[in-house]
Amino acid sequence: MRALAPLGLTMLVLVVLLSATDVAIGTWFPRFERFSDNFSAAYLEREVHALARESPQALFIGDSVLWGYKVRPSQSAVSLLRAGGLPARNLAFQGGSPVNLYALLRLMLSEGVHPSTVVFNVNQKEFSPADSAYRTVHPSLNALAGSLFTPGERGLLDQTGPQRSFEHALDSEMTAHWKLYALRSDLREAIFDQVDAVHAADDFVQTLSGAKARGDAAHRPTAAQFEGTYDLSPLDEQNVSLQFLLKSIRLLRHERIRSIAILTPTNHALLHDYIDAPEYRSNLARTRALLEQSGVQVIDLDRAFAPAEFLDNDHLTIAGNRHLAAVLRNVLAR
Amino acid sequence: MIEPVPGAVSVEEALADDPMYRAFGRLLARPLVLGVVLFLLVIAIIVFGPSTESRFIYTDF
């Protein structure tokens, strides 16, 4: 029994310090320029609640092209617009797609977010059933918006059944009651600029030894890597991405939110053998027509960028992001 | 009956000279300090722990 009193005091000190840390995190955890690579549901929830408290602004929703793949957060097109004084937030993330656009819109509207404008990109590759985000909602978004889907909508998506393991139950409880734990992936990325310390150390060593530069040079994207990325089958009502795109634009129209769709810049020089065909043009024209019929302003950037402005099939270089920001600045100023 | 081995010392006597054992003993005697140490340990595990919660679903190449 004599040992229990000191042990109790130790646990009390531990709990008090962890609670104080959680209060500090709840108050001061920063909002980032964009979502991290591996953002958590807790971070998304904080962002949505913050947006609900703020005055209406332009929200950019989309995939890694808008997110700013392989460029620093401050170098992405949306950050450049923000730096120029435009009230805007970058809500794009890697793994975005029409179903993710719809899920995020549903979540924001249900939480009382009313944007002045929604700018989203429509990427033809995401209409391919082979795309990893074709019928998959980002897990962190799904954790918050999954319950907002109708049974019919859920039926269109890849569903991971309910997890009933002890580990999952413990994880859920800790996530619900402990902010430091719930935000750990965002915290690690903010500190290390990598998913964790080990990856950061590895990246440091690789950069120092020159292995990273050699690896990047050896892995320049080739056209063959994108064989099968774009599905040129005629878009029809069975296409899951098209269904969720239509649901999204109906939702935006119903809420009377100004909507701008970017037809994603695409590297036709690289992809010539796979997409420069009447079927691709026909699908693009169909998408454009559907958007315009619903009152969405369309910016067709499919062929608007030079090959040197791409890192690969669609991701933009720093110069490409500057070009995109300039185009968007003109459109949003009107 | 086990005969005592000449020159043998008890476990307690042996550990008494071990610096790690003494440091740990001192820590156990100070619950406040132990609480802070455990707190720092938890923070370090969270911050420096490996990422096992990959939500990355995008596979471009």
Contacts between the chains, C-beta under 8 A, distances in Angstrom:
chain1	res1	chain2	res2	distance
A	6	B	28	7.4
A	6	B	29	7.7
A	6	B	31	4.0
A	6	B	34	7.9
A	7	B	31	7.1
A	9	B	31	4.0
A	9	B	32	6.8
A	9	B	35	7.0
A	10	B	31	4.3
A	10	B	32	7.7
A	10	B	34	4.6
A	10	B	35	4.5
A	10	B	38	6.7
A	11	B	35	7.2
A	12	B	35	7.0
A	13	B	31	7.1
A	13	B	32	5.7
A	13	B	34	7.8
A	13	B	35	2.5
A	13	B	36	6.4
A	13	B	38	8.0
A	13	B	39	7.2
A	14	B	35	4.8
A	14	B	38	4.9
A	14	B	39	5.3
A	14	B	42	7.4
A	17	B	35	7.0
A	17	B	36	6.9
A	17	B	39	4.1
A	18	B	39	6.4
A	18	B	42	6.8
A	21	B	43	7.3
A	37	B	56	6.5
A	38	B	51	6.7
A	38	B	53	7.2
A	38	B	54	6.2
A	38	B	55	5.4
A	38	B	56	6.0
A	39	B	55	7.3
A	40	B	53	7.7
A	40	B	55	7.7
A	63	B	58	7.9
A	64	B	58	6.5
A	64	B	60	7.7
A	94	B	56	6.9
A	94	B	58	4.6
A	95	B	56	7.1
A	95	B	57	4.7
A	95	B	58	4.0
A	132	B	57	5.3
A	132	B	58	5.7
A	132	B	59	5.0
A	133	B	57	6.4
A	133	B	58	6.5
A	136	B	57	5.7
A	138	B	55	6.5
A	138	B	57	6.6
A	139	B	55	4.6
A	139	B	57	7.4
A	140	B	55	5.5
A	180	B	43	7.7
A	180	B	46	5.9
A	181	B	46	6.6
A	184	B	46	5.3
A	184	B	47	7.8
A	184	B	49	7.6
A	184	B	53	7.6
A	185	B	51	6.3
A	185	B	53	5.6
A	185	B	55	7.6
A	187	B	46	7.5
A	187	B	47	6.8
A	188	B	47	6.6
A	188	B	51	6.5
A	191	B	47	6.6
A	195	B	51	4.1
A	195	B	54	7.3
A	196	B	48	7.7
A	196	B	49	7.0
A	196	B	50	5.4
A	196	B	51	4.1
A	197	B	47	7.4
A	197	B	48	4.6
A	198	B	50	5.8
A	199	B	51	7.4
A	221	B	61	6.8
A	225	B	61	4.9
A	226	B	61	7.9
A	312	B	60	7.3
A	312	B	61	7.4
A	313	B	60	7.9
